Amino acid sequence: MDEVSRQARWEQRTEIPLAFASLLFLAMYAVLVLAQGLPGVWRDLCKAVLSFTWALFAADYGVRWRLSGQGLRFVPTHKLDTVVVVLPLLRPLRVVKVYEVVQHRHGEPRLSLYARVITYAGLTTVLLGFACSLAVYDRERGAPGTEMHSFGDALWWACATLTTVGYGDVVPVTPGGRAIAVGLMACGLALLGAVTGSFASWLVQVFALEGERPDDERPPGS
């Protein structure tokens, strides 16, 4: 129990600082990808910041693993944490957890369950779409037969993929770009399912409550 409380205290103290580090990591990666004419000294500085922030993520993972007392069981029970250490570009997705912490700061969350699901899905979609746009543009730019000639093309592709529209006018051609596309497709299906499912459940709840109201309390014409 003491180890659990120590782990909880550690996460409470480090969650927000690491969230800012996550956004800094994403910003530095964006600069490296988009600012091609950046002087060498500034590129080296961005790479140093990337390495430093990744080291922070790895150290945080190691500390929480040690404090959990779970041994190897920590890895399968903390899948997102494990993935973002291996793929640090996805670390900003933990900003969603920070939003949840803020929501619960005064006890009960200030938003309903359905509103929270839609809000979390929206935050995740924006961060994931931007990160994957950067990653796929970094892989596709300059590749033979590429259809992504600008970052705008990569953003358009990410939007079409996340919404499961899939126009097919812009597609990745490199193995790395296609691997990113597979992951984004899976996430797009999950996020779309979460939003539509929550919205449908909310409608069912509203109609059920409306049906339980006495006839004299219902609005005219209902």
DRENBAPA-424223 format. One line per 4 residues: number of its first residue (from 0); for each residue x, y, z of N, C-alpha, C, O. Coordinates in steps of 0.05 Angstrom, whole numbers. Layout:
! residues N
NUM) X/Y/Z/X/Y/Z/X/Y/Z/X/Y/Z  ...
***
This chain:
! residues 222
0) 17/-24/0/0/0/0/17/25/0/11/45/-13  40/23/15/58/47/16/70/52/-11/73/75/-19  77/30/-26/89/33/-52/69/46/-71/76/62/-88  43/38/-69/22/49/-86/19/79/-81/17/95/-99
4) 19/87/-55/16/115/-48/41/131/-58/38/154/-66  64/119/-56/89/133/-65/87/137/-95/95/158/-106  78/116/-110/75/119/-138/55/140/-146/59/156/-164  33/141/-131/12/161/-137/22/189/-132/17/207/-147
8) 38/192/-110/49/219/-104/69/227/-126/70/250/-134  85/208/-135/105/214/-156/90/223/-182/98/242/-194  69/208/-189/55/214/-214/41/241/-211/40/257/-230  31/247/-187/17/273/-183/37/296/-186/30/318/-196
12) 61/292/-176/81/314/-177/93/318/-205/101/340/-212  95/296/-220/110/298/-245/92/299/-270/102/305/-292  66/294/-268/49/292/-291/48/318/-307/52/318/-331  44/341/-294/42/366/-308/69/375/-319/70/383/-343
16) 91/374/-304/117/381/-316/124/363/-340/135/373/-360  118/338/-338/124/320/-361/106/325/-384/113/321/-407  82/336/-379/64/343/-401/76/366/-417/75/366/-441  87/386/-403/100/408/-416/125/398/-432/130/407/-454
20) 139/379/-420/162/367/-434/153/352/-459/167/352/-479  129/339/-458/118/325/-481/112/345/-504/119/340/-527  100/367/-497/94/387/-517/119/400/-528/121/406/-552  139/403/-511/165/413/-520/178/393/-540/190/402/-560
24) 176/368/-533/187/347/-551/174/349/-579/187/348/-599  147/351/-579/133/353/-604/140/378/-619/143/378/-644  143/400/-605/151/425/-618/178/424/-630/182/433/-653  198/412/-616/225/410/-627/225/391/-651/240/397/-671
28) 210/370/-650/209/352/-673/196/366/-697/205/363/-720  176/382/-692/163/398/-714/183/417/-726/183/420/-751  199/430/-710/219/449/-720/239/434/-738/246/444/-760  248/410/-729/267/395/-745/255/386/-772/269/386/-792
32) 230/379/-772/217/369/-796/210/392/-815/215/390/-840  200/414/-805/189/435/-822/209/457/-829/207/469/-850  228/462/-811/248/484/-816/273/472/-829/293/468/-816  271/467/-855/293/454/-868/318/472/-871/340/462/-872
36) 313/498/-872/336/517/-874/348/525/-848/363/545/-847  341/511/-827/351/519/-800/381/515/-798/392/494/-807  396/535/-788/425/532/-785/432/507/-768/417/498/-751  456/497/-773/464/472/-760/465/474/-730/457/454/-717
40) 473/496/-719/474/499/-690/446/497/-677/443/485/-656  426/508/-691/399/506/-680/387/478/-683/373/469/-666  394/465/-705/386/437/-708/398/419/-687/385/402/-676  423/424/-681/436/409/-659/423/414/-632/420/396/-616
44) 415/439/-628/402/446/-603/375/432/-601/368/421/-580  360/431/-623/334/417/-623/338/388/-617/323/376/-602  359/376/-629/364/347/-625/372/342/-596/364/322/-584  387/361/-584/395/358/-556/370/359/-538/368/344/-518
48) 352/378/-544/327/380/-528/311/354/-531/299/344/-511  309/343/-555/295/318/-559/307/296/-543/292/280/-530  333/294/-543/347/273/-527/342/276/-498/338/257/-483  343/301/-488/340/307/-460/312/300/-451/308/288/-430
52) 292/309/-466/264/303/-459/258/273/-459/244/263/-442  269/259/-480/265/230/-480/278/217/-456/267/198/-445  301/227/-447/314/216/-423/296/220/-399/295/203/-381  282/243/-398/264/248/-376/241/228/-376/233/217/-355
56) 230/222/-400/208/203/-402/217/175/-393/203/161/-379  241/168/-402/252/141/-394/257/140/-364/251/119/-352  267/161/-353/272/161/-324/246/160/-308/244/146/-288  226/174/-317/200/174/-304/188/145/-306/177/135/-286
60) 190/133/-329/180/105/-332/195/86/-312/182/70/-300  221/89/-310/237/72/-293/229/76/-263/227/57/-248  225/101/-255/218/107/-227/191/95/-221/187/83/-200  171/99/-239/144/89/-234/144/58/-234/129/46/-219
64) 161/46/-251/163/17/-251/174/8/-224/164/-11/-212  195/22/-214/207/14/-188/187/18/-165/185/1/-147  172/40/-165/154/46/-143/129/28/-144/117/23/-123  122/17/-167/98/1/-169/101/-26/-155/82/-37/-145
68) 126/-36/-153/131/-62/-141/119/-85/-156/116/-107/-145  112/-81/-182/99/-102/-198/119/-119/-213/111/-140/-224  144/-110/-215/163/-125/-231/155/-124/-261/148/-103/-271  158/-146/-275/152/-147/-303/122/-143/-309/115/-137/-332
72) 105/-147/-289/77/-142/-294/70/-113/-299/49/-107/-310  89/-95/-293/84/-67/-298/81/-61/-327/66/-44/-335  96/-76/-344/96/-70/-373/69/-75/-385/58/-56/-398  56/-98/-382/30/-102/-395/7/-86/-382/-13/-81/-395
76) 11/-78/-357/-10/-62/-344/-8/-32/-349/-25/-17/-341  14/-24/-362/18/4/-369/26/5/-398/48/14/-405  8/-4/-416/15/-6/-444/21/21/-457/41/23/-472  5/41/-451/10/67/-464/36/79/-455/51/90/-471
80) 43/76/-429/68/86/-419/92/72/-432/112/85/-439  89/46/-437/110/31/-450/114/39/-479/136/42/-488  91/43/-492/92/51/-521/105/78/-524/121/82/-542  98/97/-507/109/125/-511/138/127/-504/152/145/-512
84) 149/108/-488/178/107/-484/192/97/-509/213/108/-516  180/77/-522/192/67/-547/187/86/-570/205/90/-586  163/98/-571/157/118/-592/150/144/-578/127/151/-575  171/160/-571/166/184/-555/149/205/-570/139/223/-557
88) 146/203/-596/130/222/-610/101/221/-601/85/240/-605  93/198/-590/65/194/-580/62/204/-551/40/203/-541  84/212/-539/82/221/-511/62/243/-506/49/243/-485  58/262/-524/38/283/-519/10/273/-515/-7/287/-505
92) 4/247/-523/-22/236/-518/-28/235/-488/-52/234/-480  -8/235/-471/-12/234/-442/-23/261/-432/-30/263/-409  -23/281/-449/-35/307/-441/-64/303/-435/-76/317/-418  -77/283/-448/-105/277/-442/-108/268/-413/-128/275/-400
96) -88/254/-402/-90/246/-374/-87/270/-356/-100/271/-335  -71/289/-364/-69/314/-348/-96/328/-347/-104/338/-326  -109/329/-369/-136/342/-370/-155/327/-351/-171/340/-337  -153/301/-349/-169/286/-331/-163/293/-302/-180/295/-285
100) -137/296/-296/-128/303/-269/-140/330/-261/-149/334/-239  -139/349/-280/-150/376/-274/-180/374/-270/-191/388/-252  -194/358/-285/-223/355/-282/-230/344/-255/-251/352/-244  -213/327/-243/-219/314/-218/-207/329/-194/-208/320/-171
104) -195/352/-199/-180/366/-178/-199/374/-155/-190/374/-132  -224/380/-160/-242/388/-139/-262/366/-132/-284/371/-124  -253/341/-136/-270/319/-129/-283/307/-153/-271/291/-168  -308/314/-158/-323/303/-181/-315/318/-206/-311/343/-205
108) -314/304/-229/-308/318/-254/-330/338/-261/-353/333/-255  -322/360/-273/-341/381/-279/-357/376/-305/-377/389/-310  -348/356/-321/-363/349/-345/-375/322/-342/-366/305/-326  -397/317/-356/-410/291/-355/-392/270/-369/-373/277/-382
112) -399/245/-365/-384/223/-377/-382/226/-407/-361/224/-419  -405/232/-420/-405/233/-449/-389/257/-459/-375/255/-478  -391/280/-445/-375/303/-453/-346/298/-449/-329/307/-465  -338/283/-428/-310/278/-423/-299/259/-445/-277/264/-455
116) -314/239/-453/-305/221/-474/-301/236/-500/-280/232/-513  -320/253/-507/-317/268/-532/-294/288/-530/-279/291/-550  -290/300/-507/-268/319/-503/-241/305/-505/-223/314/-518  -239/282/-491/-214/266/-492/-208/257/-520/-185/259/-530
120) -228/248/-534/-225/239/-562/-216/262/-580/-199/258/-597  -227/285/-575/-220/308/-591/-191/316/-586/-176/322/-606  -182/317/-561/-154/324/-555/-135/303/-567/-115/310/-579  -143/278/-564/-126/257/-575/-124/258/-605/-102/254/-616
124) -146/264/-618/-146/266/-647/-128/288/-657/-112/284/-676  -129/311/-644/-113/334/-653/-83/328/-649/-67/332/-667  -76/318/-625/-48/312/-620/-37/289/-637/-15/290/-648  -53/268/-640/-45/245/-655/-43/252/-685/-24/244/-699
128) -62/267/-695/-62/275/-723/-38/292/-730/-25/288/-750  -32/311/-712/-9/329/-717/17/313/-716/35/317/-733  20/296/-696/45/280/-693/49/262/-716/71/260/-727  28/248/-725/30/229/-747/35/244/-774/48/234/-791
132) 23/268/-776/29/284/-800/58/291/-802/70/290/-824  70/299/-780/99/305/-780/115/280/-787/133/281/-803  108/258/-774/124/233/-778/122/224/-806/142/216/-818  98/223/-818/95/213/-845/107/232/-865/118/223/-885
136) 105/258/-860/118/277/-878/148/275/-877/162/277/-898  159/269/-854/188/265/-851/197/241/-867/219/241/-878  180/220/-868/187/195/-882/183/198/-913/198/188/-929  162/212/-920/153/213/-948/167/234/-964/170/232/-989
140) 176/256/-952/187/278/-966/212/270/-982/231/259/-971  211/275/-1008/233/269/-1025/235/240/-1034/253/233/-1049  217/223/-1025/218/194/-1033/208/192/-1062/191/207/-1071  219/172/-1077/210/168/-1105/180/162/-1106/171/144/-1092
144) 166/176/-1123/138/171/-1126/120/182/-1104/96/176/-1103  131/199/-1087/116/209/-1064/93/228/-1074/96/241/-1094  71/228/-1059/49/245/-1065/46/267/-1044/29/284/-1045  64/267/-1024/64/287/-1003/86/307/-1008/109/303/-1000
148) 80/329/-1021/100/349/-1029/101/372/-1009/119/389/-1011  83/372/-990/83/394/-969/71/383/-944/58/361/-944  75/397/-922/63/389/-897/33/391/-898/19/376/-884  23/409/-914/-6/410/-918/-18/385/-929/-39/376/-922
152) -3/372/-948/-12/346/-959/-12/325/-937/-31/309/-936  7/326/-919/8/306/-897/-15/311/-878/-27/292/-868  -22/336/-872/-44/342/-855/-71/332/-867/-88/321/-854  -73/338/-893/-97/329/-908/-100/298/-906/-122/288/-902
156) -78/284/-910/-78/255/-909/-86/246/-881/-102/227/-878  -75/259/-860/-81/251/-833/-111/255/-826/-123/238/-814  -122/277/-836/-151/282/-831/-168/261/-845/-187/251/-833  -161/255/-870/-177/235/-884/-174/208/-872/-194/192/-872
160) -151/201/-861/-147/175/-848/-161/173/-821/-173/153/-816  -158/194/-805/-170/193/-778/-201/192/-779/-213/179/-763  -212/205/-799/-241/204/-802/-251/180/-817/-275/178/-823  -233/163/-825/-238/138/-840/-251/144/-868/-264/127/-879
164) -247/169/-878/-258/175/-904/-240/162/-926/-251/149/-944  -214/167/-924/-196/154/-942/-201/160/-971/-207/143/-987  -197/186/-979/-201/194/-1007/-182/179/-1026/-190/173/-1048  -158/174/-1017/-138/161/-1034/-123/179/-1053/-107/169/-1069
168) -128/205/-1051/-113/223/-1069/-85/228/-1059/-67/234/-1075  -80/224/-1033/-53/226/-1022/-48/201/-1005/-62/197/-985  -28/185/-1012/-23/161/-997/7/158/-993/23/167/-1010  16/146/-970/45/142/-966/55/119/-984/41/100/-991
172) 80/122/-993/92/102/-1011/116/88/-998/125/67/-1008  127/98/-976/150/86/-963/140/66/-942/118/69/-932  157/46/-936/149/27/-915/144/41/-888/125/34/-874  161/60/-881/156/74/-855/130/90/-855/116/90/-836
176) 125/103/-878/100/119/-880/75/101/-878/55/108/-866  77/77/-891/54/59/-890/50/47/-862/28/42/-854  72/42/-848/70/33/-820/56/53/-803/39/46/-786  63/79/-806/49/100/-792/20/101/-799/3/105/-782
180) 14/96/-825/-14/97/-834/-30/75/-821/-53/79/-813  -19/51/-818/-33/29/-805/-41/36/-776/-63/32/-768  -21/47/-762/-27/55/-734/-48/77/-733/-66/76/-715  -47/96/-751/-66/118/-751/-94/108/-758/-114/118/-748
184) -96/89/-777/-122/77/-784/-135/64/-759/-158/68/-754  -119/48/-745/-130/34/-721/-139/55/-700/-161/51/-689  -124/76/-696/-131/96/-677/-156/111/-686/-173/118/-670  -158/116/-712/-181/131/-723/-206/115/-718/-227/127/-711
188) -206/89/-723/-230/73/-718/-238/73/-688/-261/76/-682  -218/71/-670/-224/71/-642/-235/98/-633/-254/99/-618  -223/120/-642/-233/147/-634/-260/152/-645/-277/163/-631  -265/145/-670/-291/149/-682/-312/133/-668/-335/142/-663
192) -305/108/-660/-324/92/-646/-330/103/-618/-353/102/-609  -310/114/-605/-315/126/-578/-333/150/-580/-351/152/-563  -329/167/-600/-345/191/-602/-374/184/-610/-393/193/-597  -377/168/-631/-404/161/-640/-419/145/-619/-443/148/-616
196) -405/126/-606/-418/110/-585/-428/127/-562/-450/124/-552  -411/146/-553/-419/164/-531/-442/182/-539/-460/186/-523  -441/192/-564/-463/209/-573/-489/194/-575/-510/204/-567  -488/169/-585/-512/152/-587/-523/146/-559/-547/146/-555
200) -505/140/-540/-514/134/-513/-527/158/-500/-547/156/-486  -516/182/-506/-527/206/-495/-555/211/-506/-574/219/-491  -559/206/-532/-586/210/-544/-606/190/-532/-628/198/-526  -597/165/-528/-615/145/-516/-623/154/-488/-646/151/-480
204) -604/164/-473/-609/173/-445/-629/196/-445/-647/197/-429  -625/215/-464/-642/238/-465/-671/230/-472/-690/239/-459  -674/212/-492/-700/203/-500/-714/187/-477/-738/188/-473  -697/171/-463/-708/155/-441/-719/173/-419/-740/169/-408
208) -703/194/-412/-712/213/-391/-737/228/-400/-755/234/-385  -738/235/-426/-761/249/-437/-786/231/-435/-808/241/-429  -782/205/-440/-805/187/-439/-816/183/-410/-839/176/-406  -798/187/-390/-806/183/-362/-820/208/-350/-831/206/-329
212) -819/230/-364/-831/255/-354/-861/253/-355/-872/242/-375  -876/264/-336/-905/264/-337/-914/280/-361/-900/298/-371  -938/273/-371/-949/286/-395/-951/316/-392/-947/331/-411  -959/325/-368/-963/354/-364/-937/370/-362/-937/394/-363
216) -914/356/-360/-888/369/-360/-874/369/-387/-853/381/-390  -885/355/-406/-872/354/-432/-879/378/-448/-900/390/-445  -860/387/-465/-866/410/-482/-888/404/-502/-892/381/-509  -903/424/-511/-924/420/-530/-914/407/-556/-893/414/-566
220) -930/388/-566/-924/375/-591/-906/350/-587/-900/337/-607  -898/344/-562/-880/321/-558/-897/296/-552/-886/274/-548
***
